[in-house]
Amino acid sequence: MLKLILRRMVVAIPTLILVSMIVFGLQKILPGDSVLTMAGEERDPAVLDYLREKYRLNDPIPMQYVAWMQNVLQGDLGRSVRTDVPVTTLIAQKLPVTLQLAAMAMLFAILIGIPMGIIAAVRKGTAVEMGANVTALSGMSIPNFWLGIILIMVVSVQWKLLPASGYVSPAEDLWLSIKTMLMPAFVLSTAIAAYLMRHTRSAMLEALSADYVRTARAKGVSARKVVMRHALRNALMPIVTLVTLLFGELMAGAVLTEQVFTIPGFGKLVVDAVFNRDYAVVQGVVLCVAVGFIIMNLLADVLYILVNPRLRHA
């Protein structure tokens, strides 16, 4: 397993370098000038020259990239040109918010998607399976922003059950933090739950048709034990790895949900940075998300080996 981790880490290095080069290069062709934003309304030429010199914006782009990467390797992602706050500080403030949202969304997705997939496989060819498939298709088709707006209007405005927007840290008030995150987490989980349902159904159908399941049934094992102890245990192996990969997708895909519910997480941070042409923040956030995806892929490989002992000596 250690060799596998080392191989994946070796592959991750050129991947990160390529991602950083793409992000750094593409943002340079964006219209606008961040220096003009920093200089304010007066835009004194002396101030503009000073800022361009300070942030090395007069250097050729390859030299700017090399200087930026040298700082990154030292743990310095630069400073926000808008607020003059270190990017690492902004990420440290916003990352826990998005992690909480993604974790709650994944919990919703697991609690909804996996049981639905199991039921749809066991009740194959019935109205229950059809209903589960329709629900899954709806979850993948309904846009998150539309569902979020509808839930705010119904659950918050009409029924007054949950807060409509905002964020409260668990350190301040745990219960209020959970209540504030329930709706956005559910909205973010719908598409992921649909994917889990469809993959769980396919994996369960394959497991239920296997020889060991037919043998267990022939021995008189109850239907519940056949499903839960024999079929589900083997069907969950690809699902475990899928969950880790989808968690990385949740981290990157929370932008619209955070905007609808006014959650100050990664999504709002990167949207504000793009509008303000705060390139250092955009670079830092995208690089952080890329690292997260690589870590999730590595975790998926490790978990797959842990749940499937036959691969440990492959």
HUQUI-V335546 format. One record per residue. N is the residue number from 0. SS is DSSP state (h for helix, s for strand, l for the rest). NEAR is the number of other C-alpha atoms within 12 Angstrom. D_FIRST is the distance of its C-alpha to the first C-alpha in Angstrom with 2 decimals. Layout:
# HUQUI-V335546
N	SS	NEAR	D_FIRST
N	SS	NEAR	D_FIRST
This chain:
# HUQUI-V335546
0	l	20	0.00
1	h	14	3.80
2	h	14	5.37
3	h	23	5.04
4	h	21	6.36
5	h	15	8.69
6	h	14	9.87
7	h	23	10.70
8	h	21	12.43
9	h	16	14.35
10	h	18	15.52
11	h	23	16.50
12	h	18	18.90
13	h	15	21.37
14	h	19	21.16
15	h	28	22.33
16	h	23	24.95
17	h	18	26.26
18	h	25	26.51
19	h	31	28.31
20	h	24	30.68
21	h	19	31.53
22	h	27	32.21
23	h	32	34.22
24	h	21	36.17
25	h	17	37.01
26	h	26	38.35
27	h	26	40.72
28	l	14	42.56
29	l	17	43.18
30	l	13	46.91
31	l	16	48.33
32	l	24	48.12
33	h	30	46.33
34	h	32	48.75
35	h	24	51.67
36	h	24	50.07
37	h	26	49.60
38	h	21	53.12
39	l	16	54.83
40	l	12	58.05
41	l	12	60.02
42	l	18	57.54
43	l	15	59.24
44	h	15	58.49
45	h	13	57.92
46	h	19	55.31
47	h	25	53.60
48	h	19	53.51
49	h	19	52.17
50	h	24	49.30
51	h	22	48.36
52	h	15	48.38
53	h	17	46.41
54	l	26	43.58
55	l	22	43.90
56	l	24	44.83
57	l	17	47.29
58	l	16	44.62
59	l	13	43.31
60	h	19	40.34
61	h	17	37.92
62	h	17	39.01
63	h	24	38.58
64	h	30	35.01
65	h	20	34.17
66	h	22	35.83
67	h	30	33.99
68	h	27	30.55
69	h	15	31.51
70	h	19	32.36
71	h	24	29.17
72	h	14	27.05
73	l	12	29.21
74	l	16	28.64
75	l	23	32.04
76	l	32	32.23
77	l	35	36.00
78	s	28	38.74
79	l	35	40.20
80	l	30	43.40
81	l	28	44.85
82	l	19	44.41
83	l	17	43.40
84	l	20	40.52
85	s	22	37.18
86	h	36	34.72
87	h	28	32.03
88	h	22	34.53
89	h	32	35.18
90	h	36	31.51
91	h	20	31.09
92	h	20	34.12
93	h	29	33.23
94	h	32	29.45
95	h	24	29.75
96	h	37	32.41
97	h	42	30.39
98	h	32	27.32
99	h	34	29.67
100	h	46	31.15
101	h	40	27.88
102	h	32	26.54
103	h	31	29.85
104	h	39	29.97
105	h	41	26.56
106	h	28	27.77
107	h	31	30.91
108	h	36	29.07
109	h	35	26.91
110	h	22	30.01
111	h	30	32.08
112	h	37	29.97
113	h	37	27.92
114	h	29	31.01
115	h	35	33.11
116	h	40	30.72
117	h	40	30.72
118	h	32	34.50
119	h	32	35.05
120	h	35	33.14
121	h	32	34.93
122	l	22	38.27
123	l	22	37.91
124	l	15	41.22
125	l	14	42.92
126	h	15	44.21
127	h	19	41.30
128	h	26	38.83
129	h	21	41.20
130	h	20	41.48
131	h	35	37.71
132	h	34	37.44
133	h	20	40.36
134	h	26	38.85
135	h	33	35.53
136	h	23	37.48
137	h	20	39.56
138	h	30	36.60
139	h	25	35.33
140	h	18	38.88
141	l	22	40.42
142	l	21	39.95
143	h	32	38.50
144	h	27	41.43
145	h	21	44.01
146	h	30	42.45
147	h	33	42.16
148	h	27	45.83
149	h	22	46.97
150	h	29	45.14
151	h	30	46.66
152	h	21	50.11
153	h	18	49.85
154	h	23	47.70
155	h	22	48.72
156	h	16	52.16
157	h	14	53.70
158	l	13	51.99
159	l	14	51.15
160	l	18	48.10
161	l	26	45.45
162	l	30	45.68
163	l	29	46.06
164	l	30	44.09
165	l	28	42.89
166	l	34	40.18
167	l	25	40.25
168	l	25	37.55
169	l	18	36.13
170	l	13	37.20
171	l	11	40.79
172	l	13	41.09
173	h	15	38.11
174	h	17	40.10
175	h	20	41.81
176	h	27	38.54
177	h	28	37.17
178	h	28	40.46
179	h	34	40.44
180	h	42	36.97
181	h	37	37.52
182	h	41	39.29
183	h	50	37.21
184	h	42	33.97
185	h	37	35.49
186	h	40	36.69
187	h	47	33.32
188	h	46	31.62
189	h	39	33.95
190	h	36	32.32
191	h	44	28.76
192	h	42	30.09
193	h	36	31.66
194	h	35	28.47
195	h	46	26.66
196	h	42	29.71
197	h	36	29.82
198	h	34	26.15
199	h	44	26.31
200	h	37	29.54
201	h	31	28.21
202	h	32	25.12
203	h	40	27.46
204	h	29	30.02
205	h	25	27.58
206	h	30	26.35
207	h	34	29.98
208	l	22	31.01
209	l	21	28.41
210	h	15	29.73
211	h	20	28.17
212	h	31	29.97
213	h	20	33.23
214	h	16	32.85
215	h	22	32.42
216	h	21	35.51
217	h	13	37.44
218	l	13	36.82
219	l	13	38.48
220	l	18	35.56
221	l	16	36.78
222	h	19	36.00
223	h	18	34.33
224	h	18	31.90
225	h	29	31.16
226	h	34	30.32
227	h	23	28.45
228	h	21	26.65
229	h	28	26.06
230	h	35	26.19
231	h	34	24.87
232	h	24	21.74
233	h	28	20.61
234	h	36	22.19
235	h	36	20.34
236	h	30	16.90
237	h	30	17.92
238	h	35	20.03
239	h	33	17.32
240	h	29	15.66
241	h	34	19.26
242	h	39	20.19
243	h	34	17.76
244	h	30	19.07
245	h	35	22.61
246	h	41	22.39
247	h	33	22.02
248	h	30	24.98
249	h	42	26.94
250	h	42	26.60
251	h	33	28.02
252	l	33	30.53
253	l	45	32.33
254	h	30	35.03
255	h	31	37.78
256	h	42	37.21
257	h	41	37.42
258	h	30	40.54
259	h	31	42.25
260	l	40	41.66
261	l	29	42.16
262	l	36	38.84
263	l	35	38.23
264	l	40	34.58
265	h	41	32.66
266	h	37	34.69
267	h	33	38.03
268	h	40	36.93
269	h	38	36.02
270	h	24	39.10
271	h	23	41.40
272	h	30	39.87
273	h	28	40.47
274	h	20	44.05
275	l	26	44.73
276	l	29	43.15
277	l	36	41.00
278	h	41	38.62
279	h	43	36.66
280	h	43	35.70
281	h	38	34.76
282	h	39	32.53
283	h	39	30.82
284	h	42	30.30
285	h	34	29.01
286	h	32	26.58
287	h	33	25.36
288	h	33	24.97
289	h	28	23.06
290	h	26	20.58
291	h	27	20.37
292	h	28	19.67
293	h	30	16.82
294	h	25	15.28
295	h	28	15.95
296	h	30	14.35
297	h	29	11.07
298	h	28	11.51
299	h	29	12.46
300	h	33	9.38
301	h	27	7.33
302	h	28	10.44
303	h	29	10.84
304	h	24	7.87
305	h	19	9.29
306	h	21	12.73
307	l	21	12.23
308	h	15	11.02
309	h	11	12.19
310	h	16	9.37
311	l	17	6.71
312	l	12	8.52
313	l	10	9.69
